[in-house]
Amino acid sequence: MSGHSKWATTKHHKAAMDAKRGNMFTKLGKEITIAARLGDPDPDMNPRLRLAVLAARKASMPNDNIKRAIARALPDSGEGEYHEARYEGYAPGGVSVIVECLTDNKNRTAAEVRSLFSKKGGSFGETGSVAFNFDHVGLFVYPASAAKFDDMFETAAGAGALDVEEEDGNYMITCEIPSFGALMKALEKYGEPETAKIIWQSKMTTELSEEAYAKLEEFIGALEENDDVQDVYHNAV
């Protein structure tokens, strides 16, 4: 579908998920729990957890839910352990797709994701089969009203940013993953970002017709209905 910017592939088709708040809160809660388990349970000391809590608050997730999700990460919580899993393959139209999951049973999740690829006309691939088409980077999005471009650029570059672009009234700031925490801290003076997350940014794109793009959205929507699927990335425009 023509007319899309290079950032179109970082947008996630959340219509199906947003219609099911319980499903969305489950996904957000999982990310909070695993972030707290892998690092410090204090969001001020754990950039990934701060990011997860920020995303939950933007989605209007109740504070009690957030607190319970953090508590589940504690050693004496008695809760099962979540694992990160990544699956790759091709969507209808030959579009490269990366599916990121958080699961307490990798065998179950792999079987379910594989089945969805098959049912929706995709092709399930091995790990690494399409990842070479993407860069794994941190992304921050701020409204252009947050600061002058030169000021934003200077701050971001000084904290390890790879690139700062202005597009459609927003600053798009990318960084290597090891620089994510430092950059997040440096940008705090501009307020809360519209987006702050680790993404798979496509290096090359596949242009689709409107009809083919509609099939892609249906495919992604089916994946995102699965509670274990956290994010889906593709390289179509």
C-alpha positions in Angstrom: 0.0 0.0 0.0 1.7 3.2 -1.2 2.1 6.4 0.8 3.4 4.8 4.0 6.5 6.1 5.6 9.5 4.0 6.8 7.9 4.1 10.3 4.7 2.5 9.1 6.2 -0.9 9.8 6.8 -0.1 13.5 3.0 0.4 14.0 1.1 -2.5 15.5 -2.4 -3.3 14.4 -4.1 -3.3 17.8 -7.7 -3.0 16.8 -8.5 -6.6 17.8 -6.5 -6.4 21.0 -7.9 -3.0 22.1 -11.4 -4.4 21.8 -10.5 -7.0 24.5 -9.2 -5.1 27.5 -8.7 -8.2 29.4 -6.4 -9.6 26.7 -4.5 -6.3 26.6 -4.0 -6.2 30.3 -2.8 -9.8 30.3 -0.1 -8.9 27.8 0.9 -5.8 29.7 1.0 -7.6 33.0 3.2 -10.3 31.6 5.7 -7.7 30.4 5.7 -6.0 33.8 6.3 -9.3 35.6 9.2 -10.5 33.4 10.8 -7.0 33.4 10.7 -7.0 37.2 12.0 -10.6 37.4 14.9 -9.9 35.1 15.9 -6.7 36.9 15.2 -4.6 39.9 11.5 -4.6 41.0 11.8 -0.8 41.5 10.8 0.9 38.2 13.2 3.8 39.0 16.1 1.4 38.9 14.9 -0.8 36.0 14.5 0.9 32.6 12.6 -2.0 31.1 10.2 -2.1 34.0 9.7 1.7 33.8 8.8 1.3 30.2 6.4 -1.5 30.9 4.7 0.5 33.6 4.5 3.5 31.4 2.8 1.5 28.7 0.3 0.0 31.2 -0.6 3.5 32.5 -1.1 4.8 28.9 -3.5 1.9 28.4 -5.4 2.9 31.6 -4.4 -0.3 33.4 -5.4 0.0 37.1 -2.6 0.6 39.5 -3.6 -2.5 41.5 -3.1 -4.6 38.4 0.4 -3.1 37.9 1.3 -3.7 41.6 0.1 -7.3 41.4 2.1 -7.9 38.2 5.3 -6.6 39.9 4.5 -8.8 43.0 4.3 -11.9 40.8 8.0 -11.4 40.0 9.1 -11.8 43.6 10.7 -15.2 44.5 8.0 -16.1 47.1 5.0 -15.3 44.8 4.4 -18.9 43.8 3.7 -17.8 40.3 4.9 -19.7 37.2 7.8 -18.2 35.2 7.3 -16.5 31.9 9.8 -16.9 29.1 10.5 -14.8 26.0 10.1 -16.4 22.7 10.5 -15.2 19.1 9.0 -16.7 16.0 9.7 -15.8 12.4 8.2 -16.5 9.0 6.3 -15.1 6.1 2.8 -13.6 6.1 0.5 -13.8 3.0 2.1 -11.9 0.2 5.6 -13.0 1.2 5.9 -10.3 3.9 8.6 -11.0 6.5 7.1 -11.3 10.0 8.6 -11.4 13.5 6.3 -12.5 16.4 7.5 -11.8 20.0 5.9 -13.7 22.8 5.9 -14.1 26.6 4.8 -17.6 27.6 4.8 -20.0 30.5 4.9 -22.9 28.0 7.1 -22.5 24.9 5.9 -25.8 23.3 2.2 -24.7 23.5 2.9 -21.2 22.2 5.1 -22.4 19.3 2.3 -24.9 18.3 -0.3 -22.2 18.4 1.7 -19.6 16.4 2.7 -22.3 13.9 -1.0 -23.2 13.5 -2.0 -19.6 13.0 0.6 -19.1 10.2 -0.8 -22.2 8.5 -4.5 -21.3 8.8 -4.0 -17.7 7.6 -1.9 -18.5 4.6 1.5 -17.7 6.0 4.7 -19.8 6.2 6.3 -20.5 9.6 10.1 -20.3 9.5 13.2 -21.1 11.6 14.7 -18.6 14.0 16.8 -16.2 11.9 14.9 -16.9 8.7 13.7 -13.2 8.4 15.5 -11.4 11.2 18.2 -10.3 8.8 15.6 -8.0 7.2 15.3 -6.0 10.5 17.4 -4.0 12.9 16.7 -4.6 16.6 16.8 -1.1 18.1 15.3 1.1 20.7 12.7 3.7 19.6 11.5 6.8 21.3 8.8 9.0 19.8 8.2 12.6 21.1 5.9 15.3 19.7 7.9 18.0 17.9 6.4 20.5 20.3 8.5 18.9 23.1 11.6 20.7 22.1 13.5 22.4 19.2 15.0 19.9 16.9 18.6 21.0 17.6 18.0 20.6 21.3 16.5 17.2 20.9 19.2 16.1 18.6 22.0 17.3 20.9 20.5 15.6 23.9 19.8 12.3 22.1 23.2 12.2 20.3 25.0 12.8 23.6 23.2 9.8 25.1 24.1 7.4 22.3 21.2 7.8 19.8 21.8 6.4 16.4 19.4 8.7 14.6 16.9 11.5 15.2 14.3 12.3 12.5 11.4 14.6 12.4 8.3 13.2 10.7 4.6 14.0 10.7 5.0 16.3 13.7 7.1 13.8 15.8 10.7 13.1 16.6 11.7 9.5 15.9 14.8 8.6 17.9 16.5 5.3 17.6 19.4 3.8 19.5 21.3 0.5 20.0 19.7 -1.6 22.8 22.6 -1.2 25.3 22.1 2.6 25.1 18.3 2.4 25.7 18.4 3.1 29.5 20.8 6.0 29.3 18.9 7.6 26.4 15.6 7.1 28.2 17.1 8.9 31.3 18.5 11.8 29.1 15.2 12.4 27.4 13.2 12.6 30.6 13.5 16.4 30.7 11.2 16.5 27.6 8.4 14.6 29.5 6.9 11.2 28.8 7.5 9.9 25.3 4.6 8.9 23.1 6.4 5.6 22.4 9.4 4.1 24.1 10.2 0.5 23.3 12.5 -2.1 21.7 11.4 -2.8 18.2 12.4 -4.7 15.0 12.8 -1.9 12.4 12.7 -3.2 8.8 15.7 -2.5 6.6 13.8 -3.1 3.4 10.1 -3.1 2.6 7.6 -5.1 0.6 5.0 -3.0 -1.2 1.5 -4.5 -1.2 -1.8 -3.6 -2.9 -4.7 -2.5 -0.6 -6.3 -6.0 -0.9 -3.1 -7.7 0.0 -2.5 -5.3 2.9 -6.0 -6.1 4.2 -5.1 -9.8 4.3 -1.9 -9.0 6.1 -3.9 -7.0 8.8 -6.2 -10.0 9.2 -3.2 -12.3 9.7 -1.7 -10.0 12.3 -5.0 -9.5 14.0 -5.3 -13.3 14.4 -1.9 -13.5 15.9 -2.5 -10.7 18.4 -5.6 -12.4 19.7 -3.3 -15.0 21.2 -2.6 -14.1 24.9 1.1 -15.1 24.5 1.8 -12.8 21.6 3.2 -9.4 22.7 4.2 -7.8 19.4 4.1 -8.5 15.7 6.5 -6.7 13.3 6.5 -6.8 9.5 8.2 -5.1 6.5 5.2 -4.3 4.4 4.0 -0.9 3.2 
